[in-house]
Amino acid sequence: MAHMKRHAAWVLALGLGMASGAQANLAMATQYGCTNCHGAQPRGEAPGFERLAGKLAKYKGDDAALVQKVAKYRTGAPLEHIDAHERISAETATALLRWLADGAK
């Protein structure tokens, strides 16, 4: 019985880990409103996804650097305070920046 409980806990932890490591994509960017400013018709001076991907390409595979970038964007640095950036969870923002660093494909 104890073995089954440990197995169930391990399966639950694995499932939660997989959910938290979800891959970002254009659908996720749309869901979180990123396309409102960064989509095919960027709003104002907001860079489009292609330009963002180019800027973030140097962070490809460097999750520690992406986490630092997320912390800055979510606190309003280096940009002015952007409500959408500040409201998104750190986990979701990291997934989205990883997607951009990987070329937004």
N, C-alpha and C positions, 0 to 999 in steps of 0.2 A: 504494500500500500504506500509506504513512504517513497519507494522508488517511483511509483506512478505520479505522486505529487511533485517530486523533483523534476521528472520528465515534463509534466504539464507546465511547471513554472519556467523551465528552459524553453519550451516551445513558445510560451507567451512572450518571454523576453526577446526571443529571436524575431517573432512577428512584430513586436513593437519597434525593434531596431530597424527592421526592414521598412516599416511605415515611416519612421523618422528620417530615413535616408533616401526618401523618394527622389526620383530624377525630375528635375525641372525641364520644362519645354515651353513652347509657344502657348499651349493651352493653359499652362499654369500662369504664365505671364499675363495672359488675358484675364484669367480668373481673378488675379490680384490687382488688376487695373493698370498694369505696366504699359499696356498698349495704348492707353489713353494719352500718354505723353511721349512714349518712345516707339510707338508703332510705325506703320507705313507712312503716316502723315504726322511726323513729330510736332509737338505743341511748342510754340515759341522757340526758345533756344535749346530745348531738350534734345540730346543726341538720340538718334535712332539706334535700334539694336545692333546694326552692322558696325556703327562707330563705337558703341559701347564694347562690343566683342573685340574690336581691334585694340582698344585701350586696356582691356582686361586680359588679353591673351598672355601677357607676361606672367600672370598668376596661375596659369593652367597647371594643375597638379599640386598647387601649393595651398592646401586648405587653411593652414595657419594664417597666411597672408590674406586670404579671402575673409576669414573670420574677423581680422583686424579692420578690413575695409568695411564690412557689414557694421561693425561697432561705430565707425565714423559716420557712415551714411545714416544710420538710425538715430544719431545724436545731432544731426544737422551739419556735421563737418564733412568734407571741406566746402560743401554747398550751403546755401541758405537752408533754413528749416523747411523741409518738404514733408507735409503731413503724411502722405502715402508711404514714404520711406520710414517714417518714425512709427507708424502703426503696424507694419508687417513684422511678424515674428523673426527673431534672429535665425532660426532654423530655415524658414522659408526664404529669407533674404540670401542666406548662404547658398542654398540650392539654386536660386536664380542667378547669383553671381557666378557660381560654378558653371552653369549652363552657358552664360555669356563668355566666360573665360575659355570654354571648350568650343567656341565659335557660334553659339546660338543656333545649333542645328538639332 
